[in-house]
Amino acid sequence: MKVVSEVGNNSNVLAMEEGNVTIAVNQFGQGRSVYIAGLPYTAENTRLLLLCIYWSASQEQEMNKWFTTNPNMQRIQMQDLL
């Protein structure tokens, strides 16, 4: 039996599957939290996890510096090669 309870007015359930919460977010004071359950490995889910990490750290702007629209592609910056 899986039971996930929403606590507080700032909790948002983003996805449910068969009546179970699979993705939820919460903000409390200046903090943020993300709950993810049953996330299989795919390129898209890896991207989702990365977005969640940046969002929970309130660093969305930092993430956007390196974000690509294609989840199968990574972007890097190479400095001082010469």
C-alpha positions as CSV (number, residue, x, y, z in Angstrom):
1,M,0.0,0.0,0.0
2,K,1.4,3.4,-1.1
3,V,0.3,6.4,0.8
4,V,1.6,10.0,0.1
5,S,-0.2,12.8,1.9
6,E,-0.2,16.4,0.9
7,V,0.9,18.6,3.7
8,G,0.5,22.4,3.7
9,N,-1.1,24.8,1.4
10,N,2.0,25.2,-0.9
11,S,2.1,21.5,-2.0
12,N,1.3,20.8,-5.6
13,V,0.8,17.4,-7.0
14,L,2.0,17.5,-10.6
15,A,1.5,13.8,-11.6
16,M,-0.5,10.8,-10.4
17,E,-0.6,7.2,-11.6
18,E,-3.3,4.8,-10.5
19,G,-4.2,7.1,-7.6
20,N,-0.6,7.4,-6.3
21,V,1.4,10.6,-6.4
22,T,4.4,10.3,-8.7
23,I,5.6,13.9,-8.8
24,A,4.9,16.6,-6.2
25,V,6.6,19.9,-5.3
26,N,6.4,22.0,-2.2
27,Q,7.6,25.4,-1.1
28,F,8.1,26.3,2.6
29,G,9.6,29.6,3.5
30,Q,12.6,30.0,1.2
31,G,13.0,26.3,0.7
32,R,11.7,24.0,-2.0
33,S,11.3,20.3,-2.2
34,V,10.5,17.7,-4.9
35,Y,9.1,14.2,-4.5
36,I,9.5,11.8,-7.4
37,A,8.4,8.1,-7.3
38,G,8.8,5.3,-9.8
39,L,10.8,7.2,-12.3
40,P,12.4,4.8,-14.8
41,Y,15.7,5.7,-16.5
42,T,15.2,7.6,-19.8
43,A,16.8,10.6,-21.4
44,E,13.6,12.6,-20.7
45,N,13.5,11.5,-17.1
46,T,17.1,12.4,-16.6
47,R,16.2,15.9,-17.9
48,L,13.3,16.0,-15.5
49,L,15.5,15.1,-12.6
50,L,18.0,17.8,-13.6
51,L,15.2,20.4,-13.8
52,C,14.0,19.3,-10.3
53,I,17.5,19.7,-8.8
54,Y,17.9,23.2,-10.2
55,W,14.4,24.2,-9.2
56,S,14.7,22.9,-5.7
57,A,18.0,24.9,-5.3
58,S,16.3,28.0,-6.7
59,Q,18.9,28.1,-9.5
60,E,16.7,28.0,-12.6
61,Q,18.6,30.9,-14.2
62,E,21.9,29.0,-13.8
63,M,20.4,26.0,-15.5
64,N,19.2,28.0,-18.4
65,K,22.8,28.9,-19.3
66,W,23.5,25.2,-20.4
67,F,20.0,24.0,-21.2
68,T,19.3,22.4,-24.6
69,T,15.8,21.7,-26.0
70,N,16.9,18.1,-27.0
71,P,17.1,15.8,-24.0
72,N,19.5,13.5,-26.0
73,M,22.1,16.3,-26.3
74,Q,24.4,17.8,-23.8
75,R,26.0,21.2,-24.0
76,I,29.5,22.0,-22.7
77,Q,31.8,25.0,-22.8
78,M,35.4,24.4,-23.5
79,Q,37.7,27.2,-22.3
80,D,41.4,27.8,-22.6
81,L,42.1,25.1,-25.2
82,L,44.9,27.0,-26.8
